Amino acid sequence: MAESPSAKEPDPGAADRLSPADVLSLLEPDQLVSAKRHHFGRRAVVGWQTVLFWVLRLYWLAVLAVAVVAALRAIKG
């Protein structure tokens, strides 16, 4: 006998889409304490990301300089 098309099969990838809050709610108390103490550290940054971050830093400094100059001109009148 064939299954009806409306019957849903369990999705094997459903566990991958759980939010961190859902995962933490499923843990036992001792597992929760252990999970909260775990430190992931910094992520490795590849070359193009380093360049992008430096460009963003320089852009931020330029915007800051423009804001300071505008504020000084406004104060001097």
N, C-alpha and C positions, 0 to 999 in steps of 0.2 A: 504494500500500500504506500502510495506516495505521500510525502509530507505536504501540508498545506503551505502555500506561499506566505501566509501571514505569520507562521511560526518562526520565531527568531532563534538563531543559534547563538551561543555565547561568543562574544568577540574576544579573541585571544590578545588583542592589543589594548583592551580596555584598561588594564593595569598601568600601562604606560601613560595614560592620559589623566591619571589621578593627580589632583593638586597636592602640594606639600601638606596643606592642612588636613586633607583626607587621609593621607598616609600617616601623619602624626596621630590622628584620632584612632587609628587601628592598632597602634603599638601598645604593648604592655607597659606599666609604669617604669620598670627597670630598663626596658628598651628605649623608652622616651628620654630618660635621663642620659643614657649613653649616646643617643642620637643628638641631643642638644649640646653635648660636650665635644662632639666631633668638629674639628676645624678643617676646612677645605683648603685654605691657603690661597695664594694668588694664582690667577690663570696666566699661562704663558702667552705673551703677546708676540705676534709675528711682525715682520718688517713693515708692511704697509700700515698696520695699526699703530705702530710707533710713530710713523710719519704723520698719520692723521691726528694723533694726540698732540704732537708738537705744533701742528698747524692750528689746532683748536686753542692751545695755550697762547700762541702768538695772536690769534684773533681776539681772545679774551683780553689780552693786554692792550691791544689797539682800541677796543671798545672802552676799556677802563680809562685810557688816556683821553679819548674823545669826551667822555663824561666828565672827567676832571677839568679839562679845558673849558667845556661848556659851563660848568658850575663856577669856575673862576671868572669867566667873562660876565656871567649873570650877576655875580657879587660886585664886580667893579662897575657894572652899569654901563 
